[in-house]
Amino acid sequence: MKEHTTRPEWLKPELLFRVFGTAFFVYLFFGFMLIPCLNTLTQIFTTKGADGRIDPFAVIRFFFAGSMPKFIWNSLKLAICLVITVNVVGISIVLLTEYFDIKGAKILRLGYMTTLIYSGVALVTGYLFLYDSNGILTSWLAQKFPQVDHNWFSGFKAVLFTMTFACTSNHMLFLRNAIRTIDYNTVEAARNLGAKPFKVLMKVVFPTLLPTLFSLTVMTFITGLCAMSAPTLLGYNSINPEIVRLAGSSVADEAFPQARAALLSVILALFTILLLTVLSSYEHKGHYLSVSKTKAKLVKQKIHNPVANVFAHIYAYVLFIIYATPVVMIILFAFQNYPAIRSKTLSLDQFTLINFFGTQDYEFMTNRGKLKIRPNSISGVFSNADTVGGIRLSFVLSAIAAALACVIVVVAVNYIFKNKSKKRSTILEYSLLFPWLLPTILICYSYRTFFNADNIWYVGNVNLYLRENVRFLIIVAYTVVKLPFALRMIKAAFYAIDEELEDAARNLGASPLVSFLRIKLPIILPSVLAVFALNFNSLFTEYDMSATFHSSYGKTYAMVMQSMTMEEGRDGYNVNASGRRCASTVFIMVVSGLILYLVYGVGARDLGERLQAKERRKHRREKWVTRLRRN
């Protein structure tokens, strides 16, 4: 009789998977989160003076004696002003579309939500197309009022204006959801007690929104503090653009630039940690509101004062014009030829698809009066090597990073839920949230300086910033930065899993791995796909990290678009960069809009709604087939 042999404990797949996962996590946390950032910190105190000796306080002395405080103050000023302007505009657009009865609210909502489908460098270039020295609005104003300064849209005011309307997208997502969950019974009760509409708004509605408003305020402050694309393109000296500039400088150009960049990054990190600590302590206090047992859907409130009603409608549509005009103009001019774009005039005779597809020769007169032709200088987005290369690179890097972040977090959250009462699960969770404590620029700058060497043993002594290797570094940075967001979203999805399902699978003899793949994963898959889509959406047009890692081998789509702005028409090349930039922005809008529709439209439907939609499609199909047969 053959003796039955049991597999050794250490050969079991679950144990091997656990050991490998632990080793990979330790490698990821220490190798790509902690050690590079600590290296940045040490740069500040290992600076060598003019005599060649290490001077720990050289950068600190330079900080107080030089112009570095100016960059910090500029960022703080922008962040403080943004908190005021973004909250005023953000709260008002949510109230106008969700709380008050405003005519055309659905159309207004579409205009206010345009910032969800284009952001970053694409949004800034959209505003530049209208307001820069040769912009449509500036050119029109100059014709009417010749004394107008053509360069009025630059510096602090331009950055504040652009970011005010760009940053209200969070209000349209989170504050809108919060106000729609208000119990109308509380509003009705206050009105029955004789409270005026304004008092109901201040005493009943706003208290329920305070937790959301506080979170949005902190997010807005951090966004202003860490602003990159708007200050860079609009000429405002803030912290992040200065860090990127110093990162590309050398000792031959100026005094210890790397250490100065490190100090600015650490200061930025301290502000971020302080704000997130305040937010965390505020959330832990808990804010609860007593509501009725039977919740009533919020009914829009009419503005009975005729003057206030007219003013509210005027204000609502003025904001709509500000939001929608850049989008409409970009779409229209994306289908105009180069002369029309250059003169900022719209005409059906100038309609073309050249900004998207195909090439044309460019004819121009030289200084000597000779006609010269540049073959194929006018090219479309999908016919230009730079834009196609940027799209392809950004698509691949963003997709890989978004997928990696989801895979890592799904495995980690599954482990956290299985070991809820153990300290190691808490350590794992807080380690994945670690990147939230640091500004993105600090993480990327740390990667750029630390891995730009040939003696890092745990990456095989390979210079990760050299040539094509920088693409791997960008993927790692993208992944690390998106881990906290993925953790918060996917962890919430795990709460929807009924533990009895897993117990039933275990009783039927299913292993933990089979139980996870066949029971848990199908339940959380919609949320995981949503996180993947949102991460991909934000990374595809990401600018801040791309600027830090910028090189000829890591030129992402956002950097290509930025180059279009800077190099248009130089030496007779790249002459229709404005048209291609408009077409690029339209392309980004289409991609982002499609992803948002899949996430918040189709993806947000429950099973019943999907079945009803399927039946409607089937009914329409049968109806069309019947008509065709009759004909």
LOMAR-902734 format. One record per residue (C-alpha): x, y, z; residue in one letter. Coordinates in steps of 0.2 Angstrom, whole numbers, padded with zeros to 4 digits, always signed. Layout:
! residues N
XYZA ...
//
This chain:
! residues 631
+0000+0000+0000M +0007+0017-0005K +0010+0028+0009E +0001+0045+0008H +0013+0060+0009T +0008+0077+0015T +0015+0093+0007R +0026+0102+0019P +0019+0118+0027E +0031+0130+0019W +0026+0123+0001L +0008+0128+0003K +0003+0142-0010P -0005+0153+0003E +0011+0153+0013L +0022+0156-0002L +0010+0170-0008F +0010+0178+0010R +0029+0178+0011V +0031+0185-0007F +0018+0198-0004G +0026+0204+0013T +0043+0204+0005A +0037+0214-0010F +0028+0227+0001F +0043+0229+0012V +0053+0232-0004Y +0041+0244-0011L +0039+0254+0005F +0057+0256+0010F +0064+0256-0007G +0052+0268-0016F +0044+0278-0002M +0055+0280+0014L +0073+0279+0008I +0072+0291-0007P +0063+0304+0004C +0075+0302+0018L +0089+0305+0006N +0081+0321+0001T +0081+0327+0019L +0099+0323+0021T +0104+0333+0006Q +0099+0349+0016I +0112+0345+0029F +0126+0338+0019T +0129+0354+0008T +0148+0358+0006K +0153+0376+0008G +0166+0386-0003A +0180+0378+0007D +0174+0360+0002G +0169+0356+0020R +0151+0350+0024I +0141+0364+0031D +0125+0358+0039P +0117+0376+0040F +0123+0383+0023A +0106+0381+0015V +0097+0387+0030I +0107+0403+0030R +0104+0405+0011F +0086+0403+0014F +0084+0418+0026F +0096+0428+0016A +0090+0424-0002G +0074+0424-0011S +0067+0407-0006M +0055+0414+0007P +0046+0423-0008K +0042+0407-0016F +0034+0400+0000I +0024+0416+0003W +0018+0416-0015N +0012+0398-0013S +0004+0402+0004L -0005+0418-0003K -0012+0408-0018L -0018+0394-0006A -0026+0406+0006I -0035+0416-0008C -0040+0400-0017L -0049+0394-0001V -0060+0409-0001I -0063+0411-0020T -0065+0392-0023V -0077+0390-0009N -0087+0405-0014V -0089+0399-0032V -0090+0381-0028G -0104+0383-0015I -0114+0395-0025S -0114+0383-0041I -0119+0369-0031V -0133+0379-0022L -0139+0386-0039L -0140+0369-0047T -0146+0358-0032E -0154+0368-0019Y -0162+0384-0027F -0175+0383-0041D -0165+0391-0055I -0172+0390-0073K -0161+0379-0085G -0152+0371-0070A -0148+0355-0080K -0139+0366-0094I -0130+0376-0080L -0124+0360-0072R -0116+0354-0088L -0107+0370-0090G -0101+0369-0072Y -0095+0351-0073M -0084+0355-0089T -0068+0355-0077T -0071+0337-0074L -0067+0332-0092I -0051+0343-0094Y -0039+0349-0081S -0021+0353-0078G -0011+0359-0093V -0026+0357-0105A -0037+0368-0095L -0024+0382-0093V -0020+0382-0111T -0039+0383-0114G -0039+0399-0104Y -0023+0406-0112L -0032+0403-0129F -0045+0416-0123L -0035+0428-0112Y -0017+0428-0116D -0008+0443-0126S -0015+0436-0142N -0031+0428-0135G -0048+0429-0143I -0055+0440-0128L -0039+0451-0127T -0039+0454-0145S -0057+0459-0145W -0054+0471-0130L -0039+0478-0138A -0050+0483-0154Q -0063+0491-0143K -0051+0499-0130F -0033+0502-0137P -0026+0506-0120Q -0029+0488-0114V -0013+0480-0108D -0011+0464-0119H -0002+0455-0105N -0015+0457-0092W -0018+0439-0090F -0002+0434-0081S +0005+0432-0064G -0005+0430-0048F -0022+0436-0054K -0022+0425-0069A -0017+0410-0059V -0030+0414-0045L -0044+0416-0059F -0039+0400-0068T -0037+0389-0053M -0053+0396-0045T -0064+0389-0058F -0053+0373-0061A -0054+0368-0043C -0073+0368-0041T -0074+0351-0049S -0072+0344-0031N -0087+0354-0025H -0098+0347-0040M -0093+0329-0035L -0093+0329-0016F -0103+0344-0010L -0116+0340-0023R -0118+0323-0016N -0119+0329+0002A -0132+0342-0002I -0143+0329-0011R -0143+0318+0004T -0150+0332+0016I -0167+0326+0024D -0180+0338+0017Y -0191+0335+0033N -0178+0346+0043T -0179+0360+0030V -0199+0359+0030E -0199+0359+0049A -0189+0374+0050A -0200+0383+0038R -0215+0378+0047N -0208+0386+0063L -0207+0403+0053G -0188+0403+0048A -0184+0413+0033K -0176+0405+0018P -0159+0412+0022F -0160+0407+0040K -0165+0389+0035V -0150+0389+0023L -0138+0395+0037M -0145+0386+0052K -0151+0369+0044V -0142+0366+0027V -0125+0372+0030F -0122+0363+0047P -0125+0346+0038T -0112+0351+0025L -0098+0357+0037L -0088+0340+0037P -0088+0340+0018T -0084+0359+0017L -0070+0357+0029F -0062+0342+0019S -0064+0352+0002L -0056+0367+0011T -0041+0357+0016V -0040+0349-0002M -0041+0366-0010T -0027+0374+0001F -0016+0359-0003I -0020+0361-0021T -0015+0379-0021G +0001+0376-0011L +0007+0363-0023C +0001+0371-0039A +0012+0368-0054M +0004+0369-0071S -0005+0386-0069A +0010+0395-0061P +0022+0388-0074T +0012+0393-0089L +0005+0409-0082L +0022+0416-0075G +0020+0415-0056Y +0034+0411-0044N +0028+0398-0033S +0036+0383-0024I +0033+0369-0036N +0040+0377-0052P +0055+0383-0042E +0059+0365-0036I +0058+0359-0054V +0069+0373-0060R +0082+0370-0046L +0081+0351-0050A +0087+0354-0067G +0101+0366-0062S +0119+0363-0057S +0132+0370-0045V +0140+0379-0060A +0124+0389-0062D +0120+0394-0044E +0123+0390-0026A +0119+0372-0021F +0102+0371-0031P +0099+0352-0026Q +0099+0356-0008A +0088+0371-0010R +0076+0361-0020A +0076+0348-0006A +0073+0361+0007L +0058+0368-0002L +0051+0351-0004S +0053+0347+0014V +0044+0363+0019I +0030+0359+0007L +0029+0342+0015A +0028+0350+0033L +0013+0360+0027F +0004+0345+0020T +0007+0334+0035I +0000+0348+0046L -0015+0351+0036L -0019+0332+0035L -0016+0330+0053T -0029+0344+0057V -0041+0336+0044L -0039+0319+0053S -0042+0325+0070S -0057+0334+0064Y -0064+0319+0056E -0061+0308+0072H -0072+0320+0082K -0087+0315+0073G -0101+0326+0066H -0118+0319+0067Y -0135+0326+0064L -0152+0320+0070S -0164+0317+0056V -0181+0309+0054S -0183+0290+0052K -0191+0292+0035T -0179+0302+0025K -0187+0314+0012A -0179+0319-0005K -0174+0337-0005L -0186+0349-0015V -0178+0364-0023K -0182+0380-0015Q -0190+0395-0024K -0182+0412-0022I -0198+0423-0019H -0189+0440-0018N -0190+0445-0037P -0174+0456-0035V -0164+0441-0027A -0172+0429-0040N -0166+0440-0055V -0149+0443-0047F -0147+0424-0044A -0151+0420-0062H -0139+0433-0069I -0125+0427-0057Y -0128+0409-0062A -0127+0412-0081Y -0112+0423-0079V -0103+0409-0071L -0110+0397-0085F -0102+0409-0098I -0085+0409-0089I -0085+0390-0087Y -0092+0386-0105A -0083+0399-0116T -0066+0391-0116P -0073+0374-0119V -0084+0380-0134V -0070+0391-0141M -0058+0377-0141I -0070+0365-0149I -0074+0377-0163L -0056+0382-0166F -0051+0364-0166A -0059+0363-0183F -0052+0380-0190Q -0037+0381-0201N -0021+0390-0197Y -0025+0407-0204P -0042+0407-0195A -0034+0402-0178I -0020+0415-0180R -0032+0429-0183S -0044+0422-0170K -0059+0423-0182T -0072+0409-0185L -0079+0405-0202S -0087+0390-0210L -0076+0393-0225D -0061+0389-0214Q -0067+0373-0208F -0054+0359-0208T -0049+0342-0200L -0031+0346-0202I -0029+0349-0184N -0033+0331-0181F -0028+0321-0196F -0016+0324-0211G -0002+0336-0215T +0000+0352-0226Q +0014+0362-0233D +0017+0379-0225Y +0021+0394-0236E +0028+0410-0230F +0038+0425-0235M +0056+0427-0229T +0064+0444-0224N +0070+0446-0242R +0053+0444-0249G +0055+0426-0256K +0042+0413-0255L +0047+0398-0245K +0039+0382-0242I +0041+0370-0227R +0034+0353-0232P +0022+0345-0220N +0025+0359-0207S +0006+0359-0203I +0001+0343-0196S -0013+0336-0185G -0013+0328-0168V -0013+0310-0175F -0001+0314-0189S +0012+0323-0179N +0026+0312-0172A +0028+0321-0156D +0009+0321-0151T +0007+0303-0156V +0022+0298-0147G +0016+0308-0131G -0001+0300-0132I +0006+0283-0134R +0018+0285-0120L +0006+0293-0108S -0007+0279-0112F +0005+0265-0108V +0012+0273-0093L -0004+0278-0086S -0013+0261-0089A +0001+0251-0081I +0002+0263-0066A -0017+0263-0063A -0018+0244-0065A -0003+0241-0053L -0011+0253-0040A -0027+0243-0040C -0019+0226-0040V -0007+0231-0025I -0022+0239-0015V -0034+0224-0019V -0022+0212-0012V -0017+0223+0003A -0035+0227+0008V -0040+0209+0007N -0026+0205+0019Y -0031+0220+0030I -0049+0213+0032F -0043+0196+0035K -0032+0202+0050N -0043+0216+0056K -0038+0214+0075S -0019+0212+0071K -0006+0227+0072K +0002+0222+0055R -0014+0225+0046S -0014+0243+0053T +0004+0245+0049I +0000+0240+0031L -0014+0252+0029E -0005+0267+0036Y +0010+0263+0025S -0001+0263+0010L -0007+0280+0015L +0010+0287+0018F +0011+0295+0001P -0003+0306+0006W +0008+0314+0019L +0020+0320+0006L +0017+0332-0009P +0019+0324-0026T +0034+0335-0030I +0044+0329-0015L +0041+0311-0020I +0046+0314-0038C +0061+0325-0034Y +0067+0312-0022S +0066+0299-0036Y +0075+0310-0048R +0090+0313-0037T +0091+0297-0028F +0089+0285-0042F +0100+0296-0054N +0115+0285-0049A +0124+0268-0053D +0126+0262-0035N +0108+0259-0029I +0110+0240-0025W +0092+0236-0023Y +0088+0241-0041V +0102+0231-0048G +0115+0246-0048N +0105+0253-0063V +0103+0272-0066N +0084+0273-0067L +0084+0291-0073Y +0095+0287-0088L +0088+0286-0105R +0073+0274-0107E +0074+0269-0088N +0065+0285-0083V +0049+0277-0090R +0050+0264-0076F +0053+0278-0064L +0038+0287-0070I +0027+0271-0068I +0033+0269-0050V +0030+0287-0046A +0012+0286-0054Y +0009+0270-0044T +0015+0276-0027V +0005+0293-0028V -0011+0284-0033K -0010+0271-0019L -0019+0281-0005P -0034+0286-0016F -0036+0268-0022A -0035+0262-0004L -0049+0273+0002R -0060+0269-0013M -0057+0250-0013I -0058+0248+0005K -0075+0255+0005A -0080+0242-0008A -0074+0228+0003F -0087+0233+0017Y -0101+0228+0004A -0095+0209+0005I -0106+0198+0015D -0094+0188+0027E -0107+0173+0026E -0103+0171+0007L -0084+0168+0012E -0089+0156+0026D -0100+0146+0014A -0086+0144+0002A -0074+0139+0015R -0087+0126+0021N -0088+0119+0003L -0069+0116+0004G -0063+0132-0007A -0046+0138-0003S -0043+0156+0002P -0036+0160-0015L -0051+0152-0024V -0063+0161-0012S -0055+0178-0016F -0055+0175-0035L -0073+0168-0036R -0082+0177-0022I -0074+0193-0017K -0067+0199-0033L -0083+0199-0043P -0092+0209-0030I -0078+0223-0029I -0074+0222-0047L -0085+0237-0052P -0077+0248-0039S -0060+0242-0044V -0063+0246-0062L -0070+0263-0057A -0054+0267-0047V -0043+0261-0062F -0053+0273-0074A -0052+0288-0063L -0033+0285-0059N -0030+0283-0078F -0040+0299-0082N -0030+0309-0070S -0013+0302-0075L -0016+0303-0094F -0015+0322-0093T -0004+0323-0078E +0009+0338-0078Y +0017+0340-0062D +0027+0323-0061M +0030+0324-0080S +0039+0341-0078A +0050+0334-0064T +0055+0318-0074F +0056+0328-0090H +0068+0321-0103S +0068+0316-0121S +0064+0298-0116Y +0050+0303-0104G +0041+0316-0114K +0022+0313-0109T +0007+0320-0118Y +0006+0335-0105A +0024+0340-0109M +0021+0339-0128V +0006+0351-0126M +0016+0362-0115Q +0030+0362-0129S +0017+0367-0142M +0013+0383-0132T +0031+0388-0130M +0038+0384-0148E +0024+0389-0160E +0030+0395-0176G +0048+0396-0171R +0059+0396-0187D +0044+0391-0198G +0041+0375-0189Y +0027+0369-0178N +0016+0383-0186V -0001+0377-0181N +0003+0372-0163A -0012+0382-0157S -0024+0372-0168G -0016+0355-0163R -0017+0361-0145R -0035+0364-0147C -0038+0347-0155A -0027+0339-0142S -0039+0347-0128T -0054+0340-0138V -0046+0323-0138F -0043+0324-0119I -0061+0329-0117M -0068+0315-0127V -0057+0302-0117V -0061+0310-0100S -0079+0311-0104G -0081+0293-0110L -0072+0287-0094I -0083+0298-0083L -0098+0291-0092Y -0093+0273-0089L -0089+0276-0071V -0103+0288-0065Y -0116+0283-0079G -0116+0265-0084V -0105+0260-0070G -0116+0268-0057A -0132+0258-0062R -0137+0244-0051D -0142+0227-0058L -0161+0232-0060G -0157+0248-0070E -0145+0238-0081R -0158+0225-0085L -0171+0238-0089Q -0159+0247-0101A -0155+0230-0109K -0174+0227-0112E -0176+0245-0119R -0162+0242-0131R -0170+0225-0136K -0187+0233-0138H -0180+0247-0149R -0170+0234-0160R -0186+0224-0163E -0195+0240-0167K -0183+0245-0180W -0182+0227-0187V -0201+0227-0189T -0201+0243-0198R -0187+0237-0210L -0197+0222-0214R -0213+0232-0218R -0203+0243-0230N 
//
